[in-house]
Amino acid sequence: MNPKDFRNPQAGSIRKAPRGYWTFLPAPLPPKIHYNLEIIQTLSEADRLLGELSGTGRLLQNPHLLIAPAIRLEAVSSSRIEGTQASLSDLFFFEADKNIEIKVPDVKEVQNYVRALEFGIERLKDLPISIRLIREIHRILMKDVRGEHATPGELRKSQNWIGAPGCNLENATYVPPPPGDMGNAFSNWEKYLHSNPKEPVLVQCALMHYQFEAIHPFLDGNGRIGRLLITFFLCERGCLTQPLLYLAAYFEKLRDEYYKRLLAVSQEGDWESWLTFFLKGVALQSQQAIEDAKKLLELHTEYLHNLEQTQKIPDTARRLINEIFLNPVVSISQLSKKWKKPFNSVKVGVQRLLELGILEQIEGRRRNKLYVATKLMKLLTGETEKR
């Protein structure tokens, strides 16, 4: 890390480690921010659209119709930023049948992200965002996947760094605080969250995310944890009634700029550009989530309408309509276990949706047959692949 690149002492301090490499210690939050017109306008738009999205979740009788797809979209995008290749359809097929041949090994990492997000949202009912909660989340995220050697749930006790593949501590792009300073920095981060900050909530969220990434408290998984914290923060602060915002899709699309804006805060104290970038993402993804929610609810209504036009409707058919919005790939045997219903009872419901063209059977499977809601799958993923 080149100390000359870090030119703003108000952003943090550069320190030389005993072994000769340089590290960066971010200054405690909050920073001094110049609220220019662009930030003010973008903040207003982001607030408006996030409020509209939150209202959408509040009015739903069954919010899981939107929550499950949103969580999985977030999981796939956030994991891809870290180099995974698993797609949303990979995740759906894996969740429908754990014994399926895994063409993309890192799908387990994405599933861990889903579990960590779901666990965190539930845990927030009893425990605020804190170092303790983050360690619990990290333990779930890193369980039985690459990086599990990196002490899941434990704060790092050795130095890590960020840079191009193959780089070392001397030529890394960024080296976070050494373990001796990292603990205090992380504690200050936690204190800021619990200090009743005066900044607008979305600004607090942007500050919180940057600072976590700058501290980099774990040996692995920091990026994913940092993005999970955005969802947790917005839900905890009441900006989202349900985890419907998949902001990682914005970061994935603009990955280079995402990293550039974070680094510019550390190097130049350029909080304004980072805030503008972050707030634009909230606005754009809120608008996208609102549009996607409308399409999903319209399709759900269409499915129910088509079913109601038939006679002697099996109870399992109605239940299946909701189930496919949790996962458009279904297995009769797995649903039988999940619902604690006889296999043939579930089969009758699947058969009715096959007759209506809502489900299609995946060819080439003699045992544990799978069925996919093709139109719904295409809406969620843009993919039409059948396996």
N, C-alpha and C positions, 0 to 999 in steps of 0.2 A: 504494500500500500504506500503510495507516494504522499507524504505529509503535505507537500506543496499544493496538492489538489484540494485540501481542506482549508479553505481560506477565510471562513467566518467564525471567529471565536465564540460568538453568541449561540451558534448552533451546537457547539460542544467542544471538547478539548482533545488534542492529539497527545498520546502518551507512548513512550518507547518502552517495550518490554525488555526484561533482562537478556533475552536471547537476541535482541537487536531489531526485531520487527516493530512496526508501528501499529497502534490500535486507536480506535475512536470511542470516546465516551460522550454520548449525547447529553446536552444540557437538560435539566429537569423541566417538565411541563408546568405551566403553559408558556409558549414563546410569545414574543411581541409580534403581532400580525397587523399588516397594513390591509385593511378591508377596502380594496379598490372596487370600482363599479362592477367589474366582471364577476368578482367573488360574490358581491351582494346580490346581483341578478341571478347568478347560477344557484346560490343558496336558496333564494326564494322559489325558483322553479323546482329544485330538488325537494324542498319541503312540501310544496303543493302536490307533486306527483307521488311522493312517498305516502302522504296522507291519503290520497285517493286509493293507492294500492292497499294500505292498511284497512281502509273502509271496506274494500272488496272482501277481505278476509273476515271482517267482523260480521258481515251480513249473511254469510253462507251458513246454511243448516249443516252441511257436511264439508268443513274446510279442508279435509284430507284429500278431497278431489283435486285440490290445487297444491296442497302442501307437499305431498309425496313427489310429484314431478318436479317441483321447484327445488326441493332438497337434493334430488338426484342430478338435476342440471348443475346446481352449484358444486356438487361433489366432483362431477366429471371435469368441469372447467377448472376448478381450483387444483385438482390433481394433475391435469395436463400442463399447467404452468410449471409444475415440478418435473415434467418429463414423462409422465405415464402416457400410454397409448390407448387405454380402454375407452370405448365409446359408451354412449348412453344405452344403446341396444345391448352391448356386451354386459352391462350391469343388469339390465332387465332379465336377460336370459340366465345369468348366473344366479340371480336371486330366485328365479322360478324353479331352478333345478341345480342344487349344489354339486351334483354328480356329473353335470354336463362337461364335455371336453372344453377346457379353457384355452381358447386360441390366444388370448392376451393375458399373460400371467398377472399383470399388475391390476387386474380388475378387483382383486382382494383389497388393494390399497384404497380404491374408490369406495368399496363397500364399508371399509373402516371409517372413511370420512362421513358417510351417511350415518353410521352408528354413533360416531362422535357428535355429530350435529344434533341428532335426535336425543341423545343422552344429555347434552348440554342444555337444550331447551327445557327439558324436564327438570334438570338439576337446578336451574335458575329459580325454581319455585321455592327452594330451600336455602340456596347458597348464592350470594352475589358474585359477579365477576371478580375473581381473585386469583392469586397465585395457586391456592389450593385447588380451585376449580380447573384451572388451566392444566395443572399436573394430572388431574383425573382424566381430562379430555385427551391429553397427549398419550397417556397409557393406552387408551382405546385406539387412538389413531395409528399407533406404531405396533400393535399386537400382531405377531406372526407374519410380518411383511418385511421387505428389505428395510434396513435401518433399525430393526428390532434390537440389534446389538448396541444401539446408541442409547442405552439406559432409558427405556420408556417410562415416562412419568417423573423422571429425575432431572433436575437442573444440571447443566453441564459443569464439570469440574476441570475441563481442559479447554484450550483455545480452539475456536472454529474460525472459518473465513469464507468469503464469497468471491467468486471470480470465474474465469474461464476454466474449462476442464483441464486438469493437469497442473493448475497453478499451485503455488505454495504460499506460506505466510509472507514471504518477502515481496512477491509480485502479485498478490491478490488485489482485486479491485477495492474490497472493503474488509476490514478486520474489526469485528465488534469488541466491546469491552472484555478484558481478560476476566477470568472467574472471580478474582478478588474484588473487582469493581462492579461486575455484572450484578451480584446480589443486591447491592445498594441501589443500583439504577432500577432494577426490577421492583424493589420495594417502593421507590419513589413513584414509579409508574402506577403501582396499585394505589398509593396514597392519593394521587391525582384523581383517579376514578372515583374515590370515596370522599372527595373534598368539596362536593357540591360546586363543580366548576361553573364559571359564569359564561363561558363561550356557548354559542348555539350548539344544540346536541349533535348535529351533523358535523360541525367543526370539531367538537370533542372526539367524535368517532374517527375522523381523519387523523387527528393528532395521536390518538391512542394507537391506531394501526401503524403509523410510521414509527412511533417510539418502540413498539414491541419488535418490529422488524430490525430496528437499529440495535436493540439490546441482544436479540438472537439468543434467548436463554437456554435453548436445547441444542444438542449435537445434530439433530435432524428433525425435520417436520415443522420448522419455524414458520415457513411461508403459509402452509396449510392452516396451522393454528392461528396465525395472524388474521387470515381471511375468515376463519370460523368466528373469531372474536367480533368481527363486524356485525354478523348476524345476531350473535348473543347480545351485543351492546344495544343494537336498535330495538330488539325485543325487550330487553331489561328496562330501557328508558321509555318504553311505551310508544315508540315511533312506528313499530310494526306489531300488529295484534297476532300475526302468524308469520313464520319464516318463509315469506313468499318472494323475497328479493334475491336474485342470483347475480350478485355483483361480480363474482369471479369470471363470468362470461365476458364482461367488459375488460377486465384485466388481462384475460387470455388473448383477446383480440388485439389489444394494444400492449402486449407484454413488454416490448422494448421500452416504450414510453413509461410504462408503469415502473420499471426498475430505474429508469433515468430520473423520473421525478422524485422517487424515494432517495436516490443517491444525491440529488441536487440539494435536498434539505440538509444532509450531513455535510456536504462539501461547501455549499454556498449560503446556507440558511434560507433557501428559496421556498419558504412555506407557502407563498401566494400561488405559485405554479402548481404545487402539489394539491393544495386545497381546491383550486379550480378544476384540475384533472379529476380529483375524487368526487367532487360535487356533480360534475357533468356525468360521471358514471352512475351515480345514484339516480339522477334525473332520467337518463337514457334507459337504464335497466328497469326502473319503476314503470316507465311508459311501456316497455316491452312486456313486462310481467302482466300489466293490465290488459294489453291486447291478447296475450297468450291465454290469460284467464277467461276472457270473453269467448275465445274460440273453444276452449275446453268445456266450458259450461254449455255452450250451444251444442256441442257434440254429445254431451251427456244427456241433454234434453232430447236430442234426435234419437239416441239409442233407446231411451225410455219410451218415447212416443211409438217407435217401431214395435217395441215389445208389447205395449198396451193394445196394439191393433190385433194381436193374436188372442186365441182363446185358451182357457185352462192354463194360465201362466204359472209355471213352477216357481215356488218361493226362491229357490236357488238361482233362478234366472235373474230375478230382480236384484238379488244380492250380488250377483256376478257383475252386473252393470257397474256398481260402485267399485268392486274389486279390481276391475281392469284399469281403473284410473290410478290405482296404487301401483299396478304393474300390468302393462298390456300383454304380458306373456303369462299364461296360466297352465298349471298342471292339475289334472283331476285328483290325483293321489295326494298332492301337496295341499290342495284346498280342502280335501276330505279331512286331513289331519288338522289343518288350521281351524276349520269351522266345527270340527268334531261332528261331522255329518257322514252318513253312509256314502260309500263310493258311488253307488248307483244314483243316489239322490243328487249329488253334484253333477254326475254325468248327464242327467236329464236337463239340467240348466245349461250346461255347455252345449248340448245338442240343439236346444232352442236357439241359442245365439249363433250356432253354425248355420242353422236353417235361415236365419235372418241376414246372414252375411256379415255379422258383426265380428265373429271369430273365424279364423281359418286354421286348419290343422297344418302343423309343420311336418313336411314329408320326410320319410326316411328314418323314422323312429318307431321301432316295434314295441319297445317298453317305455313306460312313463311318457306317454305322448304329450307333446306341448301344443298349445293353441295360442295364436296371436291375434290381437285386435288390430288389424292392418292399418285401418284409417287412423286410429288413435296413435299407433306407433309412428306413422309417417308425420303426423302433426307434432309429436313430441321431439322426434329426432331428425326428420327429413329423410329417413332411411326407409327402404322398402324390402330390405334383405330378409329372406326366409332361411332358416337354418334346419 
